[in-house]
């Protein structure tokens, strides 16, 4: 009989946060500059070449596949799975991988539309935006990756509760990205009026690169930020307080943070290549769940490569504890996030039927002895 589908959370494997670990994290606030402030989630750099091809038969006969991802812990599947001799290169065999690292979702979707990448890990809001604006012609969500790993972190001397947000400056990574939508929905629910275009209103919303947010916070340029990991943990290391972990807003604490999306035309022409990447992703997620300490080492090595410096261990541990790797794209939560974006004025109402094609994922899951996952009525 098939084994139950598991979503592996780092909390199941990582050691509990002891007072000593928290003290170490707090002590980092005294440092003038941490690795995250030096470029985690930096804008897309030149192609770094990607991991070396394992060799052998090329997947679908294709010589190269171009893959994008972010330098964030929420992209653990890519950071761990794309390493040389990782599960994804193994599945692709002789097909070479070229990679591109992005700061936030809108840039990744632009690259997908321009055919600069064939597939990319990206958050739900940019995927929904891209799909809606193209009339459903540019992309398909083919697999999940992570849930969780996003928080509103604030200066505790200025903000002690949601009531104190009025008149404050709160950052998000980019206009229309997943955390931007979450913040605007939250603010509206608290009665705060803010222009989605300018970010001006009862609360000032500043869109800043993830790499700039920790330094801006430490220097007093912002009073808080709604950000993904590891930026949230980096802010905590600079004296910030988690005012709200986004998990608190969702049933069972689960909500889609990262999906794997593929250009529609690439999926149609190269389904074997997409299947190889999806199978590698599923096996990577299982490996992360079974080897959390080793996974963290590979993830930090990838962050060092992409950003120039590794994360300090307390920040890495804190960030990794907050994410949950999952094959399930949690389609029902994407539909709700899309409604949040419409309500916040960040997305025109659009039909999302067909945004998912989970046929390859479900084929892979069956092959791995796992139950299939649901498209929540948004399948092809």
C-alpha positions as a Markdown table, in Angstrom:
| # | Residue | x | y | z |
|---|---|---|---|---|
| 1 | Unk | 0.0 | 0.0 | 0.0 |
| 2 | Unk | 1.2 | 3.5 | -0.7 |
| 3 | Unk | 2.8 | 5.3 | 2.3 |
| 4 | Unk | 1.1 | 8.5 | 3.4 |
| 5 | Unk | 2.3 | 11.8 | 1.9 |
| 6 | Unk | 4.4 | 13.7 | 4.4 |
| 7 | Unk | 5.3 | 17.3 | 4.6 |
| 8 | Unk | 8.6 | 17.4 | 6.3 |
| 9 | Unk | 9.0 | 20.3 | 8.8 |
| 10 | Unk | 12.4 | 21.2 | 10.2 |
| 11 | Unk | 10.8 | 21.3 | 13.6 |
| 12 | Unk | 10.6 | 17.5 | 13.5 |
| 13 | Unk | 14.3 | 17.1 | 13.2 |
| 14 | Unk | 16.1 | 20.3 | 14.4 |
| 15 | Unk | 17.0 | 20.5 | 18.1 |
| 16 | Unk | 14.7 | 22.7 | 20.2 |
| 17 | Unk | 15.6 | 26.3 | 20.6 |
| 18 | Unk | 17.4 | 26.5 | 23.9 |
| 19 | Unk | 18.0 | 29.6 | 25.9 |
| 20 | Unk | 21.6 | 29.4 | 24.7 |
| 21 | Unk | 20.6 | 29.3 | 21.1 |
| 22 | Unk | 18.3 | 32.3 | 21.5 |
| 23 | Unk | 21.1 | 34.2 | 23.3 |
| 24 | Unk | 23.4 | 33.5 | 20.4 |
| 25 | Unk | 20.9 | 34.8 | 18.0 |
| 26 | Unk | 20.3 | 37.9 | 20.0 |
| 27 | Unk | 24.0 | 38.6 | 20.3 |
| 28 | Unk | 24.3 | 38.8 | 16.5 |
| 29 | Unk | 22.3 | 42.0 | 16.7 |
| 30 | Unk | 25.4 | 43.7 | 17.8 |
| 31 | Unk | 27.3 | 42.9 | 14.7 |
| 32 | Unk | 27.5 | 45.7 | 12.2 |
| 33 | Unk | 26.7 | 43.6 | 9.2 |
| 34 | Unk | 25.4 | 40.0 | 8.7 |
| 35 | Unk | 25.5 | 37.9 | 5.6 |
| 36 | Unk | 21.8 | 38.5 | 4.8 |
| 37 | Unk | 22.5 | 42.2 | 4.7 |
| 38 | Unk | 25.2 | 41.5 | 2.1 |
| 39 | Unk | 22.9 | 40.1 | -0.5 |
| 40 | Unk | 20.5 | 37.3 | 0.3 |
| 41 | Unk | 17.8 | 37.5 | -2.3 |
| 42 | Unk | 19.9 | 39.7 | -4.5 |
| 43 | Unk | 18.7 | 40.7 | -7.9 |
| 44 | Unk | 19.3 | 38.2 | -10.7 |
| 45 | Unk | 23.0 | 38.0 | -11.4 |
| 46 | Unk | 24.6 | 36.7 | -14.5 |
| 47 | Unk | 24.1 | 33.0 | -15.1 |
| 48 | Unk | 26.4 | 31.1 | -12.7 |
| 49 | Unk | 26.4 | 28.0 | -14.9 |
| 50 | Unk | 24.6 | 25.6 | -12.6 |
| 51 | Unk | 25.7 | 22.2 | -11.4 |
| 52 | Unk | 27.7 | 20.0 | -13.7 |
| 53 | Unk | 25.7 | 17.5 | -15.7 |
| 54 | Unk | 25.9 | 14.0 | -14.2 |
| 55 | Unk | 26.4 | 12.5 | -17.7 |
| 56 | Unk | 24.7 | 9.7 | -19.6 |
| 57 | Unk | 21.4 | 10.0 | -21.4 |
| 58 | Unk | 20.0 | 13.5 | -21.8 |
| 59 | Unk | 16.4 | 13.9 | -20.4 |
| 60 | Unk | 14.1 | 14.1 | -23.4 |
| 61 | Unk | 17.2 | 14.5 | -25.6 |
| 62 | Unk | 17.5 | 18.1 | -24.4 |
| 63 | Unk | 21.0 | 19.6 | -24.1 |
| 64 | Unk | 20.2 | 22.3 | -21.5 |
| 65 | Unk | 17.5 | 23.4 | -19.2 |
| 66 | Unk | 17.4 | 26.9 | -17.6 |
| 67 | Unk | 16.2 | 27.0 | -14.1 |
| 68 | Unk | 15.5 | 29.9 | -11.7 |
| 69 | Unk | 15.2 | 30.1 | -7.9 |
| 70 | Unk | 15.7 | 32.5 | -5.0 |
| 71 | Unk | 18.5 | 32.7 | -2.5 |
| 72 | Unk | 16.0 | 32.2 | 0.3 |
| 73 | Unk | 15.5 | 29.3 | 2.8 |
| 74 | Unk | 12.0 | 29.1 | 1.4 |
| 75 | Unk | 13.6 | 27.7 | -1.8 |
| 76 | Unk | 15.3 | 24.8 | 0.1 |
| 77 | Unk | 14.2 | 22.3 | -2.6 |
| 78 | Unk | 16.3 | 24.2 | -5.2 |
| 79 | Unk | 19.2 | 25.1 | -2.9 |
| 80 | Unk | 19.6 | 21.5 | -1.9 |
| 81 | Unk | 18.4 | 19.6 | -5.0 |
| 82 | Unk | 20.4 | 21.6 | -7.6 |
| 83 | Unk | 23.8 | 20.9 | -6.0 |
| 84 | Unk | 26.3 | 19.0 | -8.1 |
| 85 | Unk | 25.4 | 15.3 | -7.8 |
| 86 | Unk | 22.1 | 16.3 | -6.2 |
| 87 | Unk | 18.8 | 14.6 | -6.9 |
| 88 | Unk | 17.8 | 17.0 | -9.7 |
| 89 | Unk | 21.0 | 16.6 | -11.8 |
| 90 | Unk | 20.9 | 12.9 | -11.3 |
| 91 | Unk | 17.4 | 12.8 | -12.9 |
| 92 | Unk | 18.5 | 15.0 | -15.7 |
| 93 | Unk | 21.5 | 12.9 | -16.6 |
| 94 | Unk | 23.4 | 14.4 | -19.5 |
| 95 | Unk | 21.2 | 17.5 | -19.7 |
| 96 | Unk | 23.1 | 20.5 | -18.5 |
| 97 | Unk | 21.5 | 22.9 | -15.9 |
| 98 | Unk | 22.0 | 26.6 | -16.1 |
| 99 | Unk | 20.7 | 28.6 | -13.2 |
| 100 | Unk | 19.6 | 32.1 | -12.4 |
| 101 | Unk | 19.0 | 33.6 | -8.9 |
| 102 | Unk | 16.2 | 36.1 | -8.4 |
| 103 | Unk | 15.3 | 38.5 | -5.6 |
| 104 | Unk | 11.6 | 38.3 | -5.8 |
| 105 | Unk | 8.8 | 36.7 | -7.9 |
| 106 | Unk | 7.9 | 39.4 | -10.4 |
| 107 | Unk | 11.5 | 39.4 | -11.8 |
| 108 | Unk | 11.4 | 35.6 | -12.0 |
| 109 | Unk | 8.1 | 35.7 | -14.0 |
| 110 | Unk | 9.5 | 38.3 | -16.3 |
| 111 | Unk | 12.4 | 36.0 | -17.0 |
| 112 | Unk | 10.1 | 33.1 | -17.6 |
| 113 | Unk | 8.0 | 35.2 | -20.1 |
| 114 | Unk | 11.2 | 36.3 | -21.9 |
| 115 | Unk | 12.3 | 32.6 | -22.1 |
| 116 | Unk | 15.4 | 33.5 | -20.1 |
| 117 | Unk | 14.4 | 30.5 | -17.8 |
| 118 | Unk | 12.4 | 27.5 | -18.7 |
| 119 | Unk | 11.1 | 26.9 | -15.1 |
| 120 | Unk | 11.5 | 28.5 | -11.8 |
| 121 | Unk | 10.6 | 28.2 | -8.1 |
| 122 | Unk | 8.5 | 31.2 | -7.2 |
| 123 | Unk | 5.9 | 32.3 | -4.8 |
| 124 | Unk | 2.1 | 32.1 | -5.4 |
| 125 | Unk | 1.3 | 35.7 | -5.9 |
| 126 | Unk | 3.7 | 36.4 | -8.8 |
| 127 | Unk | 2.6 | 33.1 | -10.4 |
| 128 | Unk | -1.0 | 34.1 | -10.2 |
| 129 | Unk | -0.2 | 37.6 | -11.5 |
| 130 | Unk | 1.7 | 36.2 | -14.4 |
| 131 | Unk | -0.9 | 33.7 | -15.3 |
| 132 | Unk | -3.7 | 36.2 | -15.1 |
| 133 | Unk | -1.9 | 38.8 | -17.2 |
| 134 | Unk | -1.1 | 36.3 | -19.9 |
| 135 | Unk | -4.7 | 35.0 | -20.1 |
| 136 | Unk | -3.4 | 31.6 | -18.9 |
| 137 | Unk | -0.9 | 31.3 | -21.7 |
| 138 | Unk | 2.5 | 31.6 | -20.1 |
| 139 | Unk | 2.9 | 29.2 | -17.2 |
| 140 | Unk | 1.7 | 26.1 | -15.3 |
| 141 | Unk | 2.3 | 25.3 | -11.7 |
| 142 | Unk | 3.6 | 21.7 | -11.7 |
| 143 | Unk | 4.7 | 21.0 | -8.1 |
| 144 | Unk | 5.0 | 22.3 | -4.6 |
| 145 | Unk | 8.1 | 23.1 | -2.6 |
| 146 | Unk | 7.6 | 24.8 | 0.7 |
| 147 | Unk | 5.0 | 26.1 | 3.2 |
| 148 | Unk | 5.6 | 28.7 | 5.9 |
| 149 | Unk | 8.7 | 30.7 | 6.5 |
| 150 | Unk | 7.3 | 34.2 | 6.4 |
| 151 | Unk | 6.8 | 36.7 | 9.3 |
| 152 | Unk | 6.1 | 40.3 | 10.2 |
| 153 | Unk | 9.2 | 41.3 | 12.3 |
| 154 | Unk | 9.2 | 44.7 | 14.0 |
| 155 | Unk | 11.2 | 47.0 | 16.2 |
| 156 | Unk | 9.7 | 46.1 | 19.7 |
| 157 | Unk | 10.5 | 49.6 | 21.0 |
| 158 | Unk | 8.2 | 51.2 | 18.4 |
| 159 | Unk | 5.6 | 48.5 | 17.7 |
| 160 | Unk | 4.2 | 46.3 | 20.4 |
| 161 | Unk | 0.9 | 45.3 | 18.8 |
| 162 | Unk | -0.9 | 45.7 | 15.5 |
| 163 | Unk | -2.5 | 48.9 | 16.8 |
| 164 | Unk | 0.9 | 50.5 | 16.8 |
| 165 | Unk | 1.4 | 50.0 | 13.0 |
| 166 | Unk | -0.3 | 53.2 | 12.2 |
| 167 | Unk | 2.3 | 55.8 | 11.1 |
| 168 | Unk | 5.1 | 53.3 | 10.9 |
| 169 | Unk | 7.3 | 52.2 | 7.9 |
| 170 | Unk | 7.0 | 48.5 | 7.0 |
| 171 | Unk | 9.0 | 46.9 | 4.2 |
| 172 | Unk | 8.2 | 44.1 | 1.8 |
| 173 | Unk | 10.5 | 42.6 | -0.8 |
| 174 | Unk | 8.7 | 43.8 | -3.9 |
| 175 | Unk | 5.4 | 45.3 | -5.2 |
| 176 | Unk | 3.0 | 42.5 | -5.7 |
| 177 | Unk | 5.2 | 39.7 | -4.3 |
| 178 | Unk | 3.7 | 37.1 | -1.9 |
| 179 | Unk | 4.7 | 38.9 | 1.3 |
| 180 | Unk | 3.5 | 42.2 | -0.1 |
| 181 | Unk | 0.0 | 40.7 | -0.7 |
| 182 | Unk | 0.0 | 39.2 | 2.8 |
| 183 | Unk | 0.9 | 42.5 | 4.4 |
| 184 | Unk | -1.8 | 44.5 | 2.5 |
| 185 | Unk | -4.4 | 41.9 | 3.3 |
| 186 | Unk | -3.4 | 42.0 | 7.0 |
| 187 | Unk | -3.4 | 45.8 | 7.2 |
| 188 | Unk | -6.8 | 46.0 | 5.5 |
| 189 | Unk | -8.2 | 43.6 | 8.1 |
| 190 | Unk | -6.9 | 45.9 | 10.8 |
| 191 | Unk | -8.7 | 48.9 | 9.3 |
| 192 | Unk | -5.6 | 50.5 | 7.8 |
| 193 | Unk | -5.9 | 52.2 | 4.4 |
| 194 | Unk | -2.8 | 52.1 | 2.2 |
| 195 | Unk | -2.5 | 52.7 | -1.5 |
| 196 | Unk | -1.3 | 49.5 | -3.2 |
| 197 | Unk | 0.5 | 51.4 | -5.9 |
| 198 | Unk | 2.4 | 54.0 | -3.8 |
| 199 | Unk | 2.5 | 52.3 | -0.4 |
| 200 | Unk | 1.3 | 55.5 | 1.2 |
| 201 | Unk | -1.4 | 55.7 | 3.8 |
| 202 | Unk | -2.1 | 54.9 | 7.4 |
| 203 | Unk | 1.0 | 52.7 | 7.2 |
| 204 | Unk | 3.9 | 53.4 | 4.9 |
| 205 | Unk | 4.8 | 50.3 | 2.9 |
| 206 | Unk | 8.3 | 50.4 | 1.4 |
| 207 | Unk | 9.3 | 47.9 | -1.3 |
| 208 | Unk | 12.9 | 47.0 | -0.8 |
| 209 | Unk | 15.3 | 44.2 | -1.9 |
| 210 | Unk | 15.6 | 41.4 | 0.7 |
| 211 | Unk | 19.3 | 42.1 | 0.8 |
| 212 | Unk | 18.7 | 45.7 | 1.9 |
| 213 | Unk | 16.0 | 45.2 | 4.5 |
| 214 | Unk | 18.1 | 44.0 | 7.5 |
| 215 | Unk | 20.5 | 47.0 | 7.2 |
| 216 | Unk | 17.6 | 49.4 | 6.7 |
| 217 | Unk | 16.0 | 47.9 | 9.8 |
| 218 | Unk | 19.2 | 48.2 | 11.9 |
| 219 | Unk | 19.8 | 51.8 | 10.8 |
| 220 | Unk | 16.2 | 52.8 | 11.7 |
| 221 | Unk | 15.1 | 53.4 | 8.1 |
| 222 | Unk | 12.2 | 51.0 | 8.6 |
| 223 | Unk | 10.2 | 50.0 | 11.6 |
| 224 | Unk | 9.6 | 46.4 | 10.5 |
| 225 | Unk | 9.1 | 44.1 | 7.5 |
| 226 | Unk | 7.0 | 41.2 | 6.3 |
| 227 | Unk | 9.6 | 39.0 | 4.8 |
| 228 | Unk | 10.5 | 35.4 | 4.0 |
| 229 | Unk | 13.3 | 33.4 | 5.6 |
| 230 | Unk | 16.2 | 33.9 | 6.2 |
| 231 | Unk | 15.5 | 37.6 | 6.2 |
| 232 | Unk | 13.0 | 37.3 | 9.0 |
| 233 | Unk | 15.6 | 35.6 | 11.2 |
| 234 | Unk | 18.2 | 38.1 | 10.2 |
| 235 | Unk | 15.9 | 40.9 | 11.5 |
| 236 | Unk | 15.4 | 39.0 | 14.7 |
| 237 | Unk | 19.2 | 38.8 | 15.0 |
| 238 | Unk | 19.3 | 42.6 | 14.8 |
| 239 | Unk | 16.9 | 43.0 | 17.7 |
| 240 | Unk | 13.6 | 42.6 | 15.9 |
| 241 | Unk | 10.6 | 40.8 | 17.4 |
| 242 | Unk | 8.2 | 38.5 | 15.5 |
| 243 | Unk | 4.9 | 40.4 | 15.7 |
| 244 | Unk | 3.2 | 37.8 | 13.6 |
| 245 | Unk | 4.2 | 34.5 | 12.1 |
| 246 | Unk | 2.1 | 34.1 | 9.0 |
| 247 | Unk | 1.3 | 30.5 | 9.9 |
| 248 | Unk | -1.0 | 31.9 | 12.6 |
| 249 | Unk | -3.3 | 33.2 | 9.8 |
| 250 | Unk | -3.8 | 29.8 | 8.1 |
| 251 | Unk | -5.7 | 26.7 | 8.9 |
| 252 | Unk | -3.3 | 24.1 | 10.3 |
| 253 | Unk | -0.5 | 26.6 | 9.8 |
| 254 | Unk | -0.2 | 25.6 | 6.2 |
| 255 | Unk | 0.0 | 28.0 | 3.2 |
| 256 | Unk | 1.9 | 27.8 | -0.1 |
| 257 | Unk | 5.1 | 29.8 | 0.0 |
| 258 | Unk | 7.0 | 28.4 | -3.0 |
| 259 | Unk | 5.9 | 26.5 | -6.1 |
| 260 | Unk | 7.7 | 25.1 | -9.2 |
| 261 | Unk | 6.3 | 26.8 | -12.3 |
| 262 | Unk | 7.1 | 25.9 | -15.9 |
| 263 | Unk | 6.7 | 27.9 | -19.2 |
| 264 | Unk | 3.6 | 26.4 | -20.9 |
| 265 | Unk | 5.3 | 26.0 | -24.2 |
| 266 | Unk | 8.3 | 24.3 | -22.6 |
| 267 | Unk | 6.0 | 21.9 | -20.7 |
| 268 | Unk | 4.3 | 21.0 | -24.0 |
| 269 | Unk | 7.6 | 20.4 | -25.9 |
| 270 | Unk | 9.7 | 18.8 | -23.1 |
| 271 | Unk | 7.5 | 16.9 | -20.7 |
| 272 | Unk | 10.3 | 14.4 | -20.0 |
| 273 | Unk | 12.6 | 17.1 | -18.8 |
| 274 | Unk | 9.9 | 18.5 | -16.5 |
| 275 | Unk | 9.2 | 15.1 | -15.2 |
| 276 | Unk | 12.9 | 14.6 | -14.4 |
| 277 | Unk | 13.0 | 17.9 | -12.5 |
| 278 | Unk | 9.8 | 17.1 | -10.6 |
| 279 | Unk | 11.1 | 13.6 | -9.7 |
| 280 | Unk | 14.4 | 15.1 | -8.5 |
| 281 | Unk | 12.4 | 17.7 | -6.5 |
| 282 | Unk | 10.2 | 15.0 | -4.8 |
| 283 | Unk | 13.3 | 13.0 | -3.9 |
| 284 | Unk | 15.1 | 16.1 | -2.7 |
| 285 | Unk | 12.2 | 17.0 | -0.3 |
| 286 | Unk | 12.3 | 13.5 | 1.1 |
| 287 | Unk | 16.1 | 13.7 | 1.5 |
| 288 | Unk | 15.7 | 17.1 | 3.4 |
| 289 | Unk | 13.3 | 15.5 | 5.7 |
| 290 | Unk | 15.5 | 12.6 | 6.4 |
| 291 | Unk | 18.8 | 14.5 | 6.6 |
| 292 | Unk | 18.0 | 18.0 | 8.0 |
| 293 | Unk | 21.5 | 18.7 | 9.3 |
| 294 | Unk | 23.2 | 17.8 | 6.1 |
| 295 | Unk | 20.5 | 19.6 | 4.2 |
| 296 | Unk | 21.3 | 22.8 | 6.1 |
| 297 | Unk | 24.9 | 22.5 | 5.2 |
| 298 | Unk | 24.2 | 22.2 | 1.5 |
| 299 | Unk | 21.7 | 25.1 | 1.7 |
| 300 | Unk | 24.2 | 27.3 | 3.4 |
| 301 | Unk | 26.9 | 26.4 | 0.9 |
| 302 | Unk | 24.5 | 27.4 | -1.9 |
| 303 | Unk | 23.7 | 30.7 | -0.1 |
| 304 | Unk | 27.4 | 31.4 | 0.2 |
| 305 | Unk | 27.8 | 30.7 | -3.5 |
| 306 | Unk | 24.9 | 32.9 | -4.5 |
| 307 | Unk | 25.4 | 35.7 | -2.0 |
| 308 | Unk | 29.1 | 35.7 | -1.2 |
| 309 | Unk | 28.7 | 34.7 | 2.5 |
| 310 | Unk | 27.0 | 31.9 | 4.4 |
| 311 | Unk | 24.4 | 32.6 | 7.0 |
| 312 | Unk | 25.5 | 32.7 | 10.7 |
| 313 | Unk | 24.5 | 29.4 | 12.3 |
| 314 | Unk | 21.9 | 30.8 | 14.7 |
| 315 | Unk | 20.2 | 32.6 | 11.7 |
| 316 | Unk | 20.3 | 29.4 | 9.6 |
| 317 | Unk | 18.9 | 27.3 | 12.4 |
| 318 | Unk | 16.1 | 29.8 | 13.1 |
| 319 | Unk | 15.2 | 30.1 | 9.4 |
| 320 | Unk | 15.3 | 26.4 | 8.7 |
| 321 | Unk | 13.0 | 25.7 | 11.7 |
| 322 | Unk | 10.3 | 27.9 | 10.2 |
| 323 | Unk | 9.9 | 26.2 | 6.8 |
| 324 | Unk | 8.1 | 23.0 | 5.8 |
| 325 | Unk | 9.1 | 21.3 | 2.6 |
| 326 | Unk | 6.2 | 19.7 | 0.7 |
| 327 | Unk | 5.5 | 18.2 | -2.7 |
| 328 | Unk | 1.9 | 19.3 | -2.4 |
| 329 | Unk | 1.4 | 22.8 | -3.9 |
| 330 | Unk | -1.5 | 23.5 | -1.5 |
| 331 | Unk | -3.7 | 24.7 | -4.3 |
| 332 | Unk | -6.6 | 25.7 | -2.1 |
| 333 | Unk | -4.4 | 28.2 | -0.2 |
| 334 | Unk | -3.2 | 29.7 | -3.5 |
| 335 | Unk | -6.8 | 30.4 | -4.5 |
| 336 | Unk | -7.3 | 32.2 | -1.2 |
| 337 | Unk | -4.1 | 34.2 | -1.6 |
| 338 | Unk | -5.4 | 35.3 | -5.0 |
| 339 | Unk | -8.6 | 36.6 | -3.5 |
| 340 | Unk | -6.4 | 38.4 | -0.9 |
| 341 | Unk | -4.5 | 40.1 | -3.8 |
| 342 | Unk | -7.7 | 41.1 | -5.5 |
| 343 | Unk | -9.1 | 42.5 | -2.2 |
| 344 | Unk | -5.9 | 44.5 | -1.7 |
| 345 | Unk | -6.0 | 46.0 | -5.1 |
| 346 | Unk | -2.8 | 44.3 | -6.2 |
| 347 | Unk | -4.6 | 42.0 | -8.8 |
| 348 | Unk | -7.5 | 42.4 | -11.1 |
| 349 | Unk | -10.1 | 39.7 | -10.7 |
| 350 | Unk | -9.1 | 36.9 | -13.0 |
| 351 | Unk | -10.0 | 33.3 | -13.8 |
| 352 | Unk | -7.3 | 30.9 | -12.5 |
| 353 | Unk | -8.8 | 27.6 | -13.8 |
| 354 | Unk | -5.9 | 25.7 | -15.6 |
| 355 | Unk | -3.1 | 27.3 | -13.6 |
| 356 | Unk | -2.1 | 23.9 | -12.3 |
| 357 | Unk | -1.0 | 20.8 | -14.3 |
| 358 | Unk | -0.2 | 18.3 | -11.6 |
| 359 | Unk | -0.3 | 15.3 | -13.9 |
| 360 | Unk | 3.4 | 14.8 | -13.9 |
| 361 | Unk | 3.7 | 15.3 | -10.1 |
| 362 | Unk | 1.0 | 12.8 | -9.4 |
| 363 | Unk | 2.6 | 10.3 | -11.8 |
| 364 | Unk | 5.9 | 10.8 | -9.9 |
| 365 | Unk | 4.2 | 10.5 | -6.5 |
| 366 | Unk | 2.5 | 7.2 | -7.5 |
| 367 | Unk | 5.9 | 5.9 | -8.6 |
| 368 | Unk | 7.3 | 6.8 | -5.2 |
| 369 | Unk | 4.5 | 5.1 | -3.4 |
| 370 | Unk | 2.8 | 8.3 | -2.2 |
| 371 | Unk | -0.8 | 9.5 | -2.6 |
| 372 | Unk | -1.6 | 12.0 | -5.3 |
| 373 | Unk | -2.4 | 15.7 | -4.5 |
| 374 | Unk | -5.4 | 17.9 | -5.4 |
| 375 | Unk | -5.6 | 20.8 | -7.8 |
| 376 | Unk | -8.6 | 22.4 | -5.9 |
| 377 | Unk | -10.5 | 22.8 | -9.1 |
| 378 | Unk | -7.8 | 24.8 | -10.8 |
| 379 | Unk | -6.3 | 22.1 | -12.9 |
| 380 | Unk | -5.9 | 21.9 | -16.7 |
